Amino acid sequence: MQKQLSGTAMPRAVPAPCRAHIRSSGRQRIVQVKAAVQVGDKAPDFSLPDQNGKNIKLSSFQGLFGKPVVLYFYPADNSSGCTKQANAFKTSAGAFSKAGAVVLGVSKDDVDSHVEFRSKLDLPFSLLADEGGKVRKEWGIPKDFLGLLDGRQTYVIDKSGVVKAIHNNQFDPESHVGEALAALGA
């Protein structure tokens, strides 16, 4: 059985969609969003530069002495929602550390933008530069707003590299933190 962040379980034969909350005419409705990377999949490996220009390889967190990874894709540095989301992850840094997890943020911004954004918010975790969006595309992060805005999606990956949970919510960026902590059992 697969565990979704929403708490519902689905048989393995059924693709594991994540939930997206969409506001329409003042009412909220929940739609299913399907990503290329699903719960139960081995997380596709990649190497991206962090805010210091150091290449970070996702698989370097796996293995005998590995750590769970909370990998969150966000649209852009310095936007209102992304600032809220980054600050929410910063506020909960102690809880992620206690759970033994590493938090990594990924956007299409360049290294220089990440340096400024991370410094401005005093973020205790790395931001990875996916210029051109190659990793975002390989992971199948869905776009929002009729394909005009890069999606906001968080993955919780165990120390063996298997995706344990996925959360997608463009309109409540801070919800990614609680959902990730719940998936970690924190």
MDAnalysis code that builds the backbone (N, CA, C; Angstrom):
import MDAnalysis as mda
import numpy as np

u = mda.Universe.empty(558, n_residues=186, atom_resindex=np.repeat(np.arange(186), 3), trajectory=True)
u.add_TopologyAttr("name", ["N", "CA", "C"] * 186)
u.add_TopologyAttr("resid", np.arange(1, 187))
u.add_TopologyAttr("resname", ["MET", "GLN", "LYS", "GLN", "LEU", "SER", "GLY", "THR", "ALA", "MET", "PRO", "ARG", "ALA", "VAL", "PRO", "ALA", "PRO", "CYS", "ARG", "ALA", "HIS", "ILE", "ARG", "SER", "SER", "GLY", "ARG", "GLN", "ARG", "ILE", "VAL", "GLN", "VAL", "LYS", "ALA", "ALA", "VAL", "GLN", "VAL", "GLY", "ASP", "LYS", "ALA", "PRO", "ASP", "PHE", "SER", "LEU", "PRO", "ASP", "GLN", "ASN", "GLY", "LYS", "ASN", "ILE", "LYS", "LEU", "SER", "SER", "PHE", "GLN", "GLY", "LEU", "PHE", "GLY", "LYS", "PRO", "VAL", "VAL", "LEU", "TYR", "PHE", "TYR", "PRO", "ALA", "ASP", "ASN", "SER", "SER", "GLY", "CYS", "THR", "LYS", "GLN", "ALA", "ASN", "ALA", "PHE", "LYS", "THR", "SER", "ALA", "GLY", "ALA", "PHE", "SER", "LYS", "ALA", "GLY", "ALA", "VAL", "VAL", "LEU", "GLY", "VAL", "SER", "LYS", "ASP", "ASP", "VAL", "ASP", "SER", "HIS", "VAL", "GLU", "PHE", "ARG", "SER", "LYS", "LEU", "ASP", "LEU", "PRO", "PHE", "SER", "LEU", "LEU", "ALA", "ASP", "GLU", "GLY", "GLY", "LYS", "VAL", "ARG", "LYS", "GLU", "TRP", "GLY", "ILE", "PRO", "LYS", "ASP", "PHE", "LEU", "GLY", "LEU", "LEU", "ASP", "GLY", "ARG", "GLN", "THR", "TYR", "VAL", "ILE", "ASP", "LYS", "SER", "GLY", "VAL", "VAL", "LYS", "ALA", "ILE", "HIS", "ASN", "ASN", "GLN", "PHE", "ASP", "PRO", "GLU", "SER", "HIS", "VAL", "GLY", "GLU", "ALA", "LEU", "ALA", "ALA", "LEU", "GLY", "ALA"])
u.atoms.positions = np.array([
    [0.833, -1.184, 0.000],
    [0.000, 0.000, 0.000],
    [0.873, 1.241, 0.000],
    [0.405, 2.284, -0.677],
    [1.130, 3.541, -0.729],
    [0.531, 4.520, 0.249],
    [1.353, 5.351, 0.810],
    [0.849, 6.378, 1.712],
    [0.933, 7.731, 1.025],
    [-0.177, 8.383, 0.919],
    [-0.223, 9.741, 0.410],
    [-0.209, 10.683, 1.591],
    [0.271, 11.889, 1.397],
    [0.301, 12.857, 2.485],
    [-1.092, 13.149, 3.015],
    [-2.083, 13.000, 2.150],
    [-3.446, 13.271, 2.589],
    [-3.966, 12.193, 3.533],
    [-3.195, 11.122, 3.677],
    [-3.585, 10.069, 4.600],
    [-4.355, 8.945, 3.949],
    [-4.682, 9.074, 2.652],
    [-5.390, 8.002, 1.983],
    [-4.385, 6.986, 1.473],
    [-4.760, 5.743, 1.438],
    [-3.883, 4.694, 0.926],
    [-4.453, 4.197, -0.388],
    [-3.564, 3.866, -1.316],
    [-4.002, 3.399, -2.622],
    [-3.221, 2.141, -2.971],
    [-3.831, 1.165, -3.647],
    [-3.084, -0.002, -4.086],
    [-1.996, 0.411, -5.078],
    [-0.919, -0.342, -5.141],
    [0.233, 0.006, -5.982],
    [-0.127, 0.063, -7.451],
    [-1.101, -0.713, -7.911],
    [-1.444, -0.735, -9.328],
    [-2.042, 0.586, -9.794],
    [-2.562, 1.369, -8.871],
    [-3.177, 2.648, -9.217],
    [-2.137, 3.741, -9.053],
    [-1.934, 4.606, -10.079],
    [-0.989, 5.701, -9.916],
    [-1.369, 6.541, -8.700],
    [-0.371, 7.016, -8.005],
    [-0.607, 7.759, -6.778],
    [-0.647, 9.259, -7.059],
    [-1.819, 9.821, -7.257],
    [-1.884, 11.250, -7.505],
    [-1.671, 12.025, -6.211],
    [-1.292, 13.266, -6.353],
    [-1.204, 14.117, -5.180],
    [-2.378, 15.084, -5.237],
    [-2.592, 15.760, -4.139],
    [-3.745, 16.641, -4.060],
    [-3.318, 18.073, -4.325],
    [-4.126, 18.792, -5.059],
    [-3.903, 20.215, -5.282],
    [-5.177, 20.933, -4.881],
    [-5.044, 22.007, -4.167],
    [-6.193, 22.787, -3.747],
    [-6.344, 23.973, -4.690],
    [-7.521, 24.136, -5.250],
    [-7.761, 25.217, -6.188],
    [-8.955, 26.018, -5.701],
    [-8.783, 27.329, -5.664],
    [-9.886, 28.199, -5.281],
    [-10.581, 28.675, -6.554],
    [-11.875, 28.582, -6.554],
    [-12.668, 28.964, -7.707],
    [-13.926, 29.661, -7.204],
    [-14.113, 30.887, -7.616],
    [-15.292, 31.657, -7.207],
    [-15.468, 31.663, -5.691],
    [-14.362, 31.806, -4.961],
    [-14.435, 31.878, -3.514],
    [-14.557, 30.531, -2.823],
    [-14.810, 29.469, -3.574],
    [-14.911, 28.137, -2.989],
    [-13.647, 27.363, -3.302],
    [-13.320, 26.437, -2.445],
    [-12.137, 25.609, -2.655],
    [-12.577, 24.237, -3.132],
    [-11.868, 23.727, -4.126],
    [-12.126, 22.362, -4.571],
    [-10.786, 21.657, -4.668],
    [-10.811, 20.351, -4.533],
    [-9.587, 19.559, -4.586],
    [-9.590, 18.780, -5.893],
    [-8.472, 18.875, -6.620],
    [-8.329, 18.119, -7.852],
    [-7.102, 17.222, -7.717],
    [-7.076, 16.167, -8.488],
    [-5.930, 15.264, -8.474],
    [-4.921, 15.731, -9.519],
    [-3.650, 15.766, -9.153],
    [-2.574, 16.154, -10.050],
    [-1.628, 14.973, -10.162],
    [-1.346, 14.534, -11.363],
    [-0.462, 13.382, -11.551],
    [0.916, 13.880, -11.965],
    [1.927, 13.448, -11.254],
    [3.311, 13.785, -11.580],
    [3.992, 12.557, -12.151],
    [5.096, 12.769, -12.853],
    [5.848, 11.651, -13.427],
    [6.442, 10.790, -12.322],
    [6.948, 11.400, -11.270],
    [7.506, 10.667, -10.134],
    [6.375, 10.433, -9.140],
    [6.179, 9.174, -8.773],
    [5.062, 8.797, -7.914],
    [5.559, 8.221, -6.589],
    [4.669, 8.173, -5.606],
    [4.974, 7.522, -4.339],
    [5.332, 6.065, -4.631],
    [6.426, 5.607, -4.024],
    [6.894, 4.247, -4.230],
    [7.986, 4.141, -5.283],
    [8.151, 5.185, -6.097],
    [9.203, 5.196, -7.117],
    [10.552, 5.488, -6.486],
    [11.590, 4.998, -7.121],
    [12.950, 5.407, -6.776],
    [13.106, 6.838, -7.305],
    [13.558, 7.749, -6.459],
    [13.709, 9.150, -6.857],
    [14.782, 9.264, -7.937],
    [14.460, 9.870, -9.073],
    [15.469, 10.045, -10.115],
    [16.633, 10.895, -9.593],
    [17.839, 10.433, -9.835],
    [19.013, 11.146, -9.345],
    [19.292, 12.372, -10.218],
    [19.888, 13.360, -9.615],
    [20.316, 14.558, -10.336],
    [21.439, 15.211, -9.550],
    [22.116, 16.123, -10.191],
    [23.150, 16.931, -9.552],
    [22.922, 18.367, -9.984],
    [22.738, 19.261, -9.008],
    [22.504, 20.678, -9.289],
    [23.380, 21.527, -8.377],
    [23.758, 22.720, -8.841],
    [24.546, 23.610, -7.978],
    [23.672, 24.251, -6.904],
    [24.249, 24.358, -5.698],
    [23.542, 25.062, -4.626],
    [23.906, 26.545, -4.682],
    [23.493, 27.278, -3.668],
    [23.722, 28.725, -3.630],
    [25.202, 29.085, -3.572],
    [26.068, 28.131, -3.256],
    [27.515, 28.367, -3.225],
    [28.209, 27.868, -4.490],
    [27.431, 27.343, -5.449],
    [28.000, 26.809, -6.674],
    [28.481, 25.377, -6.525],
    [28.309, 24.776, -5.345],
    [28.715, 23.390, -5.092],
    [27.638, 22.454, -5.634],
    [28.049, 21.459, -6.433],
    [27.089, 20.506, -6.971],
    [26.613, 19.562, -5.877],
    [25.306, 19.471, -5.739],
    [24.668, 18.580, -4.772],
    [24.007, 17.463, -5.559],
    [24.374, 16.234, -5.226],
    [23.804, 15.060, -5.896],
    [22.780, 14.431, -4.953],
    [21.559, 14.258, -5.438],
    [20.494, 13.723, -4.598],
    [20.876, 12.383, -3.985],
    [21.492, 11.514, -4.760],
    [21.826, 10.180, -4.258],
    [22.885, 10.205, -3.157],
    [23.548, 11.332, -2.946],
    [24.565, 11.403, -1.887],
    [23.944, 11.314, -0.489],
    [22.630, 11.441, -0.397],
    [21.942, 11.343, 0.892],
    [21.412, 9.939, 1.153],
    [21.684, 9.003, 0.236],
    [21.173, 7.639, 0.355],
    [22.236, 6.700, 0.889],
    [21.809, 5.530, 1.291],
    [22.741, 4.500, 1.721],
    [22.676, 4.216, 3.207],
    [23.641, 3.452, 3.681],
    [23.686, 2.999, 5.070],
    [23.602, 4.156, 6.057],
    [24.334, 5.216, 5.790],
    [24.323, 6.371, 6.684],
    [23.514, 7.527, 6.082],
    [22.575, 7.175, 5.226],
    [21.775, 8.174, 4.527],
    [20.782, 8.888, 5.420],
    [20.149, 9.886, 4.828],
    [19.138, 10.684, 5.519],
    [17.915, 10.837, 4.618],
    [16.748, 10.968, 5.221],
    [15.579, 11.319, 4.411],
    [15.776, 12.727, 3.839],
    [15.201, 12.957, 2.677],
    [15.301, 14.261, 2.029],
    [13.900, 14.813, 1.795],
    [13.712, 16.066, 2.163],
    [12.496, 16.802, 1.809],
    [12.911, 17.710, 0.664],
    [12.448, 17.376, -0.524],
    [12.816, 18.085, -1.742],
    [11.615, 18.894, -2.186],
    [11.749, 20.212, -2.101],
    [10.597, 21.021, -2.511],
    [10.929, 21.892, -3.711],
    [10.086, 21.759, -4.730],
    [10.188, 22.566, -5.943],
    [9.263, 23.763, -5.765],
    [9.782, 24.941, -6.042],
    [8.991, 26.155, -5.905],
    [9.191, 27.026, -7.139],
    [8.238, 27.935, -7.430],
    [8.302, 28.707, -8.667],
    [9.480, 29.685, -8.787],
    [9.701, 30.546, -7.780],
    [10.728, 31.589, -7.966],
    [11.149, 32.215, -6.643],
    [12.438, 32.550, -6.566],
    [12.948, 33.289, -5.413],
    [12.232, 34.637, -5.313],
    [12.054, 35.095, -4.090],
    [11.548, 36.431, -3.785],
    [10.087, 36.679, -4.125],
    [9.362, 35.677, -4.594],
    [7.928, 35.879, -4.791],
    [7.244, 35.716, -3.430],
    [6.054, 36.235, -3.315],
    [5.341, 36.226, -2.036],
    [5.142, 34.807, -1.490],
    [4.569, 33.921, -2.301],
    [4.301, 32.557, -1.849],
    [5.566, 31.775, -1.549],
    [6.586, 31.979, -2.363],
    [7.844, 31.238, -2.159],
    [8.582, 31.732, -0.922],
    [8.450, 33.013, -0.626],
    [9.039, 33.560, 0.600],
    [8.330, 32.977, 1.820],
    [6.996, 32.901, 1.764],
    [6.232, 32.289, 2.865],
    [6.645, 30.834, 3.063],
    [6.770, 30.107, 1.957],
    [7.119, 28.695, 2.045],
    [8.523, 28.510, 2.625],
    [9.483, 29.276, 2.130],
    [10.861, 29.169, 2.628],
    [10.929, 29.509, 4.115],
    [10.208, 30.557, 4.529],
    [10.194, 30.924, 5.949],
    [9.542, 29.846, 6.803],
    [8.527, 29.187, 6.267],
    [7.881, 28.097, 7.015],
    [8.849, 26.927, 7.191],
    [9.607, 26.597, 6.153],
    [10.619, 25.540, 6.286],
    [11.695, 25.969, 7.281],
    [12.082, 27.240, 7.255],
    [13.099, 27.747, 8.188],
    [12.603, 27.638, 9.628],
    [11.369, 28.035, 9.867],
    [10.791, 27.984, 11.213],
    [10.775, 26.559, 11.758],
    [10.614, 25.590, 10.879],
    [10.540, 24.185, 11.301],
    [11.862, 23.442, 11.121],
    [12.944, 24.165, 10.910],
    [14.252, 23.530, 10.680],
    [14.624, 22.573, 11.813],
    [14.321, 22.940, 13.053],
    [14.627, 22.077, 14.196],
    [13.880, 20.760, 14.142],
    [12.624, 20.803, 13.733],
    [11.820, 19.579, 13.635],
    [12.351, 18.671, 12.524],
    [12.771, 19.262, 11.411],
    [13.342, 18.453, 10.326],
    [14.664, 17.838, 10.769],
    [15.464, 18.614, 11.473],
    [16.742, 18.117, 11.976],
    [16.522, 16.969, 12.965],
    [15.555, 17.150, 13.852],
    [15.232, 16.111, 14.837],
    [14.774, 14.820, 14.144],
    [14.094, 14.969, 13.004],
    [13.641, 13.805, 12.235],
    [14.778, 13.226, 11.383],
    [15.944, 13.878, 11.429],
    [17.102, 13.401, 10.677],
    [17.059, 13.729, 9.201],
    [16.182, 14.644, 8.810],
    [15.966, 14.946, 7.397],
    [16.755, 16.162, 6.920],
    [17.049, 16.146, 5.638],
    [17.680, 17.265, 4.943],
    [16.606, 17.932, 4.096],
    [16.560, 19.265, 4.125],
    [15.624, 20.024, 3.300],
    [16.408, 20.651, 2.142],
    [15.889, 20.494, 0.933],
    [16.481, 21.099, -0.255],
    [15.383, 21.786, -1.059],
    [15.581, 23.068, -1.386],
    [14.656, 23.798, -2.239],
    [15.202, 23.848, -3.651],
    [14.316, 23.753, -4.651],
    [14.737, 23.772, -6.058],
    [13.847, 24.728, -6.846],
    [14.481, 25.638, -7.578],
    [13.749, 26.481, -8.525],
    [14.621, 26.704, -9.749],
    [14.045, 27.359, -10.771],
    [14.783, 27.621, -11.999],
    [15.664, 28.866, -11.885],
    [15.672, 29.499, -10.708],
    [16.518, 30.672, -10.515],
    [17.987, 30.262, -10.556],
    [18.848, 31.235, -10.872],
    [20.282, 30.935, -10.934],
    [20.923, 31.013, -9.548],
    [22.187, 30.623, -9.476],
    [22.928, 30.571, -8.218],
    [22.948, 31.947, -7.548],
    [23.186, 33.012, -8.314],
    [23.239, 34.364, -7.734],
    [21.921, 34.754, -7.071],
    [20.815, 34.395, -7.698],
    [19.503, 34.677, -7.112],
    [19.334, 33.909, -5.807],
    [19.782, 32.648, -5.790],
    [19.690, 31.832, -4.569],
    [20.558, 32.397, -3.445],
    [21.725, 32.913, -3.788],
    [22.600, 33.523, -2.776],
    [21.851, 34.652, -2.084],
    [21.249, 35.524, -2.876],
    [20.531, 36.680, -2.326],
    [19.309, 36.250, -1.520],
    [18.506, 35.341, -2.067],
    [17.275, 34.892, -1.410],
    [17.590, 34.185, -0.089],
    [18.560, 33.298, -0.114],
    [18.929, 32.546, 1.091],
    [19.480, 33.484, 2.161],
    [20.296, 34.433, 1.753],
    [20.882, 35.383, 2.694],
    [19.810, 36.310, 3.280],
    [18.942, 36.807, 2.434],
    [17.878, 37.723, 2.864],
    [16.980, 37.087, 3.924],
    [16.673, 35.798, 3.749],
    [15.776, 35.092, 4.672],
    [16.530, 34.316, 5.752],
    [17.854, 34.280, 5.661],
    [18.699, 33.540, 6.600],
    [18.256, 32.070, 6.666],
    [18.173, 31.449, 5.492],
    [17.696, 30.072, 5.402],
    [18.788, 29.093, 5.819],
    [18.448, 28.091, 6.627],
    [19.435, 27.116, 7.103],
    [19.588, 25.892, 6.198],
    [19.008, 25.918, 5.009],
    [19.068, 24.784, 4.088],
    [19.498, 25.277, 2.704],
    [19.891, 24.340, 1.871],
    [20.392, 24.679, 0.532],
    [19.270, 24.893, -0.466],
    [19.532, 25.808, -1.398],
    [18.657, 26.063, -2.537],
    [19.425, 25.641, -3.784],
    [18.802, 24.829, -4.612],
    [19.457, 24.306, -5.798],
    [18.956, 25.007, -7.055],
    [19.896, 25.329, -7.942],
    [19.588, 26.069, -9.170],
    [19.346, 25.096, -10.328],
    [18.104, 25.013, -10.747],
    [17.710, 24.179, -11.879],
    [17.444, 25.093, -13.080],
    [18.481, 25.831, -13.477],
    [18.332, 26.763, -14.602],
    [17.892, 25.996, -15.838],
    [16.902, 26.506, -16.506],
    [16.358, 25.822, -17.673],
    [15.292, 24.797, -17.322],
    [15.190, 24.430, -16.036],
    [14.118, 23.546, -15.578],
    [14.241, 22.091, -16.002],
    [15.439, 21.609, -16.285],
    [15.616, 20.217, -16.731],
    [15.143, 19.208, -15.680],
    [15.554, 19.395, -14.430],
    [15.163, 18.449, -13.374],
    [13.661, 18.547, -13.120],
    [13.147, 19.758, -13.068],
    [11.708, 19.978, -12.895],
    [10.930, 19.204, -13.956],
    [11.403, 19.266, -15.182],
    [10.728, 18.578, -16.286],
    [10.867, 17.057, -16.143],
    [12.079, 16.578, -15.801],
    [12.290, 15.136, -15.631],
    [11.419, 14.565, -14.513],
    [11.209, 15.331, -13.471],
    [10.383, 14.875, -12.346],
    [8.893, 15.036, -12.653],
    [8.553, 15.757, -13.713],
    [7.152, 15.927, -14.106],
    [6.370, 16.849, -13.201],
    [7.019, 17.900, -12.707],
    [6.320, 18.855, -11.842],
    [5.264, 19.576, -12.678],
    [3.991, 19.445, -12.320],
    [2.944, 20.079, -13.127],
    [2.971, 21.600, -13.003],
    [2.634, 22.261, -14.093],
    [2.504, 23.723, -14.073],
    [1.110, 24.074, -13.565],
    [0.981, 25.285, -13.051],
    [-0.296, 25.780, -12.556],
    [-0.769, 26.957, -13.395],
    [-1.986, 27.387, -13.144],
    [-2.584, 28.540, -13.828],
    [-2.487, 28.402, -15.346],
    [-3.118, 27.354, -15.870],
    [-3.173, 27.103, -17.308],
    [-1.788, 26.986, -17.926],
    [-0.848, 26.465, -17.157],
    [0.503, 26.255, -17.665],
    [1.385, 27.480, -17.654],
    [0.953, 28.546, -16.994],
    [1.716, 29.795, -16.986],
    [2.697, 29.911, -15.823],
    [2.481, 29.146, -14.766],
    [3.293, 29.271, -13.560],
    [3.898, 27.925, -13.188],
    [5.188, 27.942, -12.874],
    [5.825, 26.704, -12.412],
    [5.126, 26.205, -11.158],
    [4.940, 24.911, -11.078],
    [4.236, 24.307, -9.951],
    [5.050, 24.292, -8.672],
    [4.347, 24.062, -7.577],
    [4.934, 23.974, -6.237],
    [4.653, 22.562, -5.731],
    [5.701, 21.744, -5.616],
    [5.500, 20.355, -5.241],
    [6.629, 19.901, -4.316],
    [6.257, 19.164, -3.279],
    [7.217, 18.677, -2.291],
    [7.211, 17.156, -2.272],
    [8.428, 16.593, -2.195],
    [8.617, 15.147, -2.117],
    [9.331, 14.825, -0.815],
    [8.895, 13.761, -0.157],
    [9.631, 13.220, 0.983],
    [10.220, 11.905, 0.499],
    [11.550, 11.829, 0.575],
    [12.304, 10.697, 0.049],
    [13.026, 10.029, 1.212],
    [12.884, 8.710, 1.342],
    [13.549, 8.031, 2.456],
    [15.039, 7.843, 2.164],
    [15.774, 7.340, 3.164],
    [17.226, 7.245, 3.001],
    [17.665, 6.190, 1.994],
    [16.729, 5.371, 1.526],
    [17.067, 4.431, 0.460],
    [16.736, 5.010, -0.917],
    [16.200, 6.240, -0.936],
    [15.928, 6.914, -2.201],
    [14.543, 6.687, -2.769],
    [13.632, 6.161, -1.957],
    [12.265, 5.893, -2.411],
    [11.351, 7.044, -1.991],
    [10.519, 7.502, -2.921],
    [9.575, 8.580, -2.641],
    [8.482, 8.030, -1.729],
    [8.347, 8.646, -0.552],
    [7.360, 8.207, 0.434],
    [6.096, 9.051, 0.423],
    [6.216, 10.314, -0.013],
    [5.045, 11.194, -0.013],
    [5.263, 12.335, -0.998],
    [4.143, 12.841, -1.524],
    [4.142, 13.971, -2.456],
    [3.041, 14.929, -2.027],
    [3.350, 16.207, -2.045],
    [2.335, 17.216, -1.726],
    [2.407, 18.325, -2.759],
    [1.250, 18.707, -3.300],
    [1.163, 19.769, -4.297],
    [0.086, 20.742, -3.851],
    [0.467, 21.989, -3.609],
    [-0.513, 23.001, -3.237],
    [0.072, 24.371, -3.521],
    [-0.349, 24.972, -4.608],
    [0.149, 26.285, -5.006],
    [-0.387, 27.389, -4.098],
    [-1.591, 27.204, -3.579],
    [-2.272, 28.279, -2.874],
    [-2.030, 28.318, -1.373],
    [-1.416, 27.306, -0.831],
    [-1.084, 27.276, 0.590],
    [0.354, 26.774, 0.729],
    [1.321, 27.638, 0.373],
    [2.713, 27.193, 0.351],
    [3.225, 26.692, 1.698],
    [2.678, 27.223, 2.772],
    [3.134, 26.812, 4.100],
    [2.675, 25.400, 4.459],
    [1.630, 24.898, 3.783],
    [1.113, 23.556, 4.074],
    [2.132, 22.468, 3.752],
    [3.085, 22.764, 2.884],
    [4.093, 21.774, 2.501],
    [4.924, 21.329, 3.700],
    [5.143, 22.233, 4.638],
    [5.965, 21.928, 5.816],
    [5.279, 20.895, 6.703],
    [4.028, 21.160, 7.076],
    [3.293, 20.227, 7.940],
    [3.107, 18.875, 7.302],
    [2.833, 18.871, 5.998],
    [2.646, 17.604, 5.306],
    [3.951, 16.803, 5.253],
    [5.073, 17.499, 5.024],
    [6.357, 16.812, 4.990],
    [6.718, 16.253, 6.367],
    [6.498, 17.040, 7.406],
    [6.786, 16.569, 8.762],
    [5.905, 15.363, 9.123],
    [4.649, 15.406, 8.702],
    [3.751, 14.269, 8.972],
    [4.261, 13.016, 8.259],
    [4.736, 13.161, 7.034],
    [5.252, 12.014, 6.285],
    [6.522, 11.453, 6.929],
    [7.286, 12.323, 7.585],
    [8.496, 11.881, 8.278],
    [8.170, 11.278, 9.651],
    [6.924, 11.407, 10.076],
    [6.534, 10.917, 11.395],
    [6.992, 11.835, 12.515],
    [7.258, 13.073, 12.171],
    [7.746, 14.052, 13.161],
    [6.601, 14.812, 13.806],
])
